[in-house]
Amino acid sequence: MTRLMNPLLLSAALAMASAASAQTTTTLTVASFPSFDLAVKAAIPLYKKLHPEVEIKLTSLAFGDHHTAMTTALATGANLPDVMAVEVGFIGKFAESGGLEDLGKAPYNGMQYTSKIAKFTVPQGMSGSGVLAAMPADIGPGALFYRKDLLDKAGVSEADLTKSWESYIESGKKVKAATGAYLLASAVDIKDIYIRSGLKDGEGIFFDKKGTPLINTPRFEKGFELAKAARTAGIDGKITAWSNEWSEGFKRDKVASQMMGAWLAGHLSNWLAPESKGKWRSAQLPNGAYASWGGSFYAIPKKAANKAAAWDFIKFMTLDKGMQIEAFRSLDAFPSLIEAQSDPFLDQPIEYLGGQKARQMWKVSADKIKAIAVDKYDPVANDVVNAELDKVLEQNKDIKTALADAQEQVKKRVRR
C-alpha cells in the first residue's frame, strides 16, 4: 500500500522544489527595436517550450534611441543586455568598439554555421579584422514598392518603372502630372540604391580593402547625377525616411513608390499604410540592380551576464528553420537562413500586395546580391556623402566638386 506523505512534509517538499526551480531560472535580457522586436515576441512562447528554465525579458526602444543606448552601454559597460539587436548599418561601429564577443571563436564557434546563411550577409556581420561580431537574423533584398492604382491612373506600367533609371525618372513626371503624387520620397533614395549595386564580392560601398575612400569615383558620380535629375524633374518630395512626414506621405497617397528592403512590405501593412491594402505591388529595382538594403543581427556584449544562454537563444533565432519562418510570417523579415528561403511560405500570395507572390521575387534578388564588406567608418562616410549631396540638390553645387570634397573630408575624419 502506498503511504501518503504528511501534508506538512509535502508542503515543505514543494517549497524546496519551488526554491530550487527559482535558483535555476535564468533571466535573459534582450534589447531590440520595432518592428524587429516582433520576432522576439513571437519567439518567447516557442523558446519557453524548449527552455522552461529561461525567462526572456525584452526591452524595446525606437530604432535611433535603441542604437544610441547600445552605443552608450558599450562605451560605459553599464546597462548591457545579454542579447543585443543590431541593424546592419551599426555593425562596423559596434564591432570595432571591442565591446562585442567574437562569435566565430570558442566557445561559440559560429563560423561553422556560415554556409547555412545567405552568403552576402556574413561579411556584413564581421569587423574589418575578421571578427564575427553578430549573427544575421534577417536580410533586406532590395525591392521597388509602388502604388499600382496611381501608376494606372498615369498610364505608367511596372516595365516603365524598372526598365532603366532614366525611364524611372520619366515615369515619375507622368505620375506627378496625373496624380499629384511624388514618385519617391527623397532623391537620396536613388543614390543609396545605385552606390550599393554593381559591386563584387568582397568590395565595400565607401572604402576599399586598404581603407581608402571610394567616394570620388564614377559609381558615386552616377548616383549623384540620378538624384539630381530626380530633384530637377520635381518627382521627389524631399521627405526624410522614417520621419512623420514620410509615414504621412504613404497614408495620404502622396508617395507613389519606395525603394527599400523587402521588409518594407511588413511595415506598410502593419503600421505605415494598412488602409492601402491591395494597392501596393513589389518589383525588382530599376535597371536590373540588385542590392542589399538593411538587415538585422544579434550580438552578445562582452560584459553580458548570461553568455551561454544568450548564444543558445541567438542560434534559435538565426538557425532554427521554424523560428525563421515564424519571423517571416510575423513581420515579413526575409530569412537569412538558406533552408528557410525554400519554404512553401514563399509561394503564398501576399494579400496586402494584391495577391502578388512577391516573396519569390525577393528570393531571386537575395540570390544575386554580392557579399559586400563593411567598414567601421561606413556611417561617417555616409553622413559626409549625404551632406555633400544635399549641397548638390539644394545649392546646385557641382557634382564633381562635391565628390572631391567628400573624399577629402572622409580622409581627414577617418585617419587610419
C-alpha atoms as one frame of an Amber mdcrd trajectory, in Angstrom:
protein
   0.000   0.000   0.000   1.333   3.439  -0.916   1.771   5.684   2.083   0.517
   9.261   1.681   3.032  11.976   2.530   2.337  14.055   5.594   0.779  17.366
   4.404   3.435  19.342   6.248   6.213  17.334   4.637   4.539  17.662   1.251
   4.300  21.425   1.667   7.939  21.612   2.657   8.960  19.474  -0.326   7.020
  21.681  -2.741   8.568  24.775  -1.238  12.040  23.300  -1.645  11.292  22.291
  -5.227   9.994  25.787  -5.962  13.083  27.364  -4.424  15.356  25.062  -6.406
  13.479  25.944  -9.592  13.795  29.638  -8.832  17.515  29.235  -8.322  17.978
  27.603 -11.732  15.837  30.092 -13.634  17.857  32.312 -15.959  16.562  35.740
 -16.914  17.792  36.547 -20.396  17.646  40.227 -21.301  17.142  41.088 -24.972
  17.323  44.657 -26.304  15.672  45.309 -29.660  13.719  47.849 -31.738  10.443
  47.929 -33.728   9.473  46.015 -35.724  12.399  43.597 -35.343  11.226  43.114
 -31.768   8.145  41.318 -33.094  10.385  38.337 -33.870  11.431  38.132 -30.214
   7.822  38.432 -29.078   6.894  35.566 -31.390   9.856  33.530 -30.160   9.210
  33.796 -26.421   6.455  31.130 -26.146   8.251  28.841 -28.600  11.583  29.111
 -26.807   9.876  28.684 -23.443   8.700  25.229 -24.509  12.299  24.218 -25.178
  13.767  26.008 -22.181  11.210  26.457 -19.386  14.082  27.476 -17.117  14.728
  30.644 -19.158  12.727  33.838 -18.707  13.139  36.306 -21.547  12.910  39.997
 -20.718  12.531  42.129 -23.841  13.215  45.850 -23.837  12.476  47.814 -26.979
  13.275  51.384 -27.969  12.720  53.292 -31.206  15.330  52.499 -33.852  17.562
  55.509 -33.258  17.112  55.506 -29.496  17.994  51.810 -29.294  21.276  52.162
 -31.163  22.179  55.299 -29.224  21.515  53.459 -25.967  23.598  50.485 -27.092
  26.448  52.797 -28.138  26.449  54.316 -24.650  26.149  50.926 -22.955  29.116
  49.515 -24.876  31.197  52.594 -24.060  30.409  52.545 -20.336  29.897  48.826
 -19.758  26.632  49.596 -17.953  23.035  48.583 -18.724  24.123  45.985 -21.241
  21.662  43.291 -22.334  22.579  39.637 -22.809  21.414  39.748 -26.422  21.722
  42.933 -28.468  19.804  43.512 -31.687  21.851  45.468 -34.219  20.866  46.873
 -37.600  23.467  46.297 -40.317  24.474  49.960 -40.508  25.823  49.829 -36.952
  27.718  46.519 -37.156  31.050  48.034 -38.175  30.951  50.676 -35.459  29.932
  48.232 -32.716  32.341  45.518 -33.877  35.318  47.856 -33.837  34.394  49.151
 -30.379  35.763  45.928 -28.905  32.669  45.537 -26.773  31.154  42.540 -28.548
  32.006  38.860 -28.304  33.707  37.219 -31.300  31.048  34.664 -32.181  33.418
  32.981 -34.608  35.703  31.729 -31.829  35.249  29.270 -28.947  33.034  28.688
 -27.134  30.644  29.883 -29.860  32.410  28.634 -32.995  29.846  30.417 -35.125
  31.836  30.247 -38.369  30.787  26.615 -38.767  27.241  27.830 -39.485  28.019
  30.436 -42.132  27.426  28.017 -45.022  23.804  27.840 -43.866  23.339  31.596
 -44.191  22.904  33.843 -47.236  26.480  34.463 -48.355  26.206  38.239 -48.708
  25.088  38.747 -45.117  28.022  37.027 -43.362  30.595  39.777 -44.166  28.045
  42.349 -43.008  28.276  40.891 -39.505  32.078  40.971 -39.388  34.633  43.587
 -38.462  37.439  44.610 -40.773  39.763  42.258 -38.906  37.505  39.244 -39.415
  35.700  39.194 -36.056  32.218  37.690 -36.350  30.518  40.330 -34.238  26.904
  39.398 -34.926  24.746  36.659 -36.410  22.251  37.644 -39.125  18.572  37.005
 -38.417  17.010  38.571 -41.492  18.138  40.187 -44.705  16.941  43.036 -46.877
  16.949  42.147 -50.559  16.305  45.472 -52.272  12.900  45.935 -53.854  10.845
  48.641 -55.531   7.403  49.058 -53.982   4.874  51.037 -55.979   1.219  52.079
 -55.917  -0.401  50.276 -58.824  -3.555  52.405 -58.691  -1.612  55.652 -59.025
   0.529  54.272 -61.849  -2.566  53.033 -63.683  -4.103  56.498 -63.416  -0.953
  57.952 -65.014  -0.747  55.298 -67.712   2.579  54.038 -66.368   3.463  50.331
 -66.270   5.802  48.398 -63.998   8.085  47.915 -67.004   8.272  51.695 -67.402
   9.460  51.980 -63.809  12.082  49.264 -63.929  13.492  49.415 -67.485  16.180
  51.952 -66.605  16.862  54.740 -64.133  16.111  57.287 -66.819  12.786  55.578
 -67.549  12.021  55.571 -63.824  12.502  59.325 -63.650  10.434  59.927 -66.794
   7.657  57.782 -65.300   7.773  59.962 -62.230   6.963  63.033 -64.297   3.824
  61.340 -65.649   2.726  60.181 -62.201   3.198  63.662 -60.741   1.261  65.286
 -63.576  -1.648  62.819 -63.419  -1.999  62.283 -59.672  -0.060  64.991 -57.857
   1.888  62.280 -56.035   5.666  62.219 -55.856   7.238  59.101 -57.333   9.651
  58.848 -54.422  10.001  60.392 -51.006  13.581  61.577 -51.480  16.024  61.779
 -54.365  18.617  60.459 -51.923  16.966  57.027 -52.266  18.185  56.689 -55.845
  21.749  57.460 -54.818  21.541  54.994 -51.929  20.451  52.134 -54.168  22.802
  52.988 -57.022  26.004  53.068 -54.941  25.110  49.665 -53.440  24.528  47.889
 -56.747  27.032  46.593 -59.261  29.677  45.741 -56.666  31.623  42.472 -56.489
  32.046  40.044 -53.602  34.417  41.482 -51.008  34.157  45.084 -52.187  32.989
  47.858 -49.874  30.494  50.628 -50.517  32.606  53.507 -49.226  36.100  52.027
 -48.718  38.414  49.544 -50.409  40.222  46.774 -48.523  43.036  49.151 -47.569
  40.611  51.662 -46.080  40.921  54.181 -48.913  37.674  56.089 -49.602  35.915
  55.218 -52.868  33.715  58.300 -52.979  35.301  60.304 -55.786  34.503  57.604
 -58.353  32.177  57.121 -61.347  29.824  54.989 -59.204  29.096  57.843 -56.817
  29.078  60.377 -59.640  26.317  58.487 -61.448  24.369  58.122 -58.218  24.579
  61.879 -57.618  23.580  62.610 -61.224  20.475  60.450 -60.966  19.472  62.027
 -57.661  19.946  65.481 -59.183  17.859  64.513 -62.232  15.033  63.331 -59.965
  15.116  66.586 -57.994  15.195  68.708 -61.156  12.227  66.757 -62.530  10.265
  67.555 -59.367   9.380  63.943 -58.687  10.691  63.650 -55.125   9.008  65.010
 -52.026  12.217  65.999 -50.191  10.999  63.790 -47.368  13.382  62.056 -44.963
  12.798  58.355 -44.416  11.292  57.371 -41.044  10.053  60.895 -40.350   6.409
  61.616 -39.505   6.095  63.334 -42.876   7.337  60.133 -44.546   4.700  57.936
 -42.933   2.020  60.556 -43.638   3.073  60.570 -47.290   2.099  56.905 -47.585
  -1.142  57.366 -45.679  -2.234  60.357 -47.782  -1.314  58.911 -51.198   1.472
  61.445 -51.690   4.288  58.940 -52.369   3.826  56.514 -55.263   6.914  54.314
 -54.848   9.638  53.467 -52.370  12.910  51.609 -52.887  13.921  49.725 -49.785
  14.434  46.268 -48.332  11.749  43.618 -48.849  10.824  44.028 -45.195   9.095
  47.309 -46.073   6.060  45.237 -47.083   5.571  44.335 -43.436   5.964  47.946
 -42.320   3.455  49.150 -44.918   0.833  46.594 -43.949   1.403  46.763 -40.183
   1.691  50.494 -39.490   2.727  52.761 -42.353  -0.314  52.386 -44.604  -2.581
  49.473 -43.580  -5.563  51.183 -45.222  -3.811  50.940 -48.625  -4.171  47.157
 -48.664  -4.287  45.799 -52.207  -2.949  48.986 -53.792   0.784  48.315 -53.459
   2.945  45.973 -55.554   6.610  44.934 -55.442   9.090  44.789 -58.325  12.807
  44.363 -58.806  14.881  47.525 -58.634  15.246  49.640 -61.797  17.935  48.957
 -64.378  18.478  45.340 -63.265  20.030  46.436 -59.977  20.345  44.043 -57.054
  21.304  45.459 -53.690  21.022  44.686 -50.016  19.007  47.175 -48.013  19.232
  46.710 -44.295  19.250  43.513 -42.306  19.044  42.673 -38.621  21.572  40.901
 -36.423  22.064  39.625 -32.879  25.232  40.174 -30.863  26.496  39.359 -27.371
  28.232  42.095 -25.346  31.493  41.017 -23.719  30.103  42.081 -20.346  26.806
  40.197 -20.745  25.788  38.227 -17.650  24.433  35.113 -19.394  26.567  34.456
 -22.454  25.840  30.719 -22.791  22.092  31.280 -22.658  22.431  34.260 -24.987
  24.229  32.184 -27.606  21.637  29.410 -27.386  18.862  31.955 -27.929  20.687
  33.559 -30.861  21.104  30.172 -32.520  17.384  29.582 -32.060  16.561  32.918
 -33.691  19.003  32.578 -36.601  19.487  28.869 -37.319  16.142  27.280 -36.460
  14.077  26.980 -39.646  10.770  27.034 -37.807  11.658  30.228 -35.967  12.980
  31.882 -39.113   9.708  31.143 -40.896   7.713  32.372 -37.892   9.586  35.684
 -38.023   8.947  35.794 -41.762   5.206  35.376 -41.115   5.180  37.881 -38.252
   6.953  40.821 -39.865   7.879  39.817 -43.433  11.539  39.739 -42.404  13.195
  37.760 -45.203  15.124  34.902 -43.537  18.902  34.802 -43.561  18.821  31.005
 -43.179  19.034  29.442 -46.646  16.956  26.442 -45.602  14.090  28.743 -44.664
  14.244  30.509 -48.033  12.883  27.441 -49.815   9.876  27.006 -47.531   6.449
  26.819 -49.247   5.566  30.029 -47.410   7.432  31.891 -50.158   4.810  30.698
 -52.652   1.877  32.155 -50.745   0.248  35.283 -52.188   0.542  38.456 -50.137
  -2.904  39.952 -49.668  -1.567  43.418 -48.941   0.266  43.378 -52.296  -2.888
  42.481 -54.216  -2.271  38.748 -54.027   1.188  39.062 -55.549   3.657  36.231
 -54.800   6.351  38.800 -54.114   8.482  36.616 -51.833   9.532  34.573 -54.865
  10.861  37.774 -56.416  12.715  38.696 -53.231  14.352  35.273 -53.231  15.672
  35.917 -56.768  17.145  39.192 -55.569  18.668  37.600 -52.445  20.464  35.037
 -54.598  22.045  37.736 -56.763  23.269  40.149 -54.086  27.028  40.257 -53.600
  28.856  39.826 -50.305  29.793  43.439 -49.571  32.401  44.205 -46.910  31.589
  46.640 -44.101  33.908  49.200 -42.556  33.661  50.776 -39.126  33.734  54.191
 -40.770  30.842  53.495 -43.158  28.422  55.608 -41.062  30.896  58.523 -41.088
  31.337  58.320 -44.847  27.590  58.029 -45.348  26.979  61.211 -43.368  29.625
  63.129 -45.317  28.302  61.903 -48.676  24.724  62.827 -47.807  25.789  66.293
 -46.635  27.543  66.917 -49.963  24.610  65.516 -51.931  22.342  67.912 -50.065
  24.526  70.786 -51.288  24.178  69.474 -54.838  20.401  69.189 -54.568  19.674
  72.348 -52.576  22.507  74.703 -53.559  23.308  73.418 -57.054  26.894  72.598
 -56.086  28.912  71.000 -58.873  28.820  67.210 -58.535  32.486  66.598 -59.253
  33.470  69.264 -56.722  31.104  67.814 -54.139  32.556  64.316 -54.526  36.148
  65.583 -54.360  35.281  67.500 -51.194  33.570  64.465 -49.690  36.583  62.286
 -50.455  38.928  64.691 -48.662  36.622  65.168 -45.698  36.350  61.430 -45.165
  40.138  61.012 -45.409  40.622  63.629 -42.690  37.918  62.240 -40.400  39.000
  58.596 -40.565  42.767  58.828 -40.446  43.867  55.231 -40.064
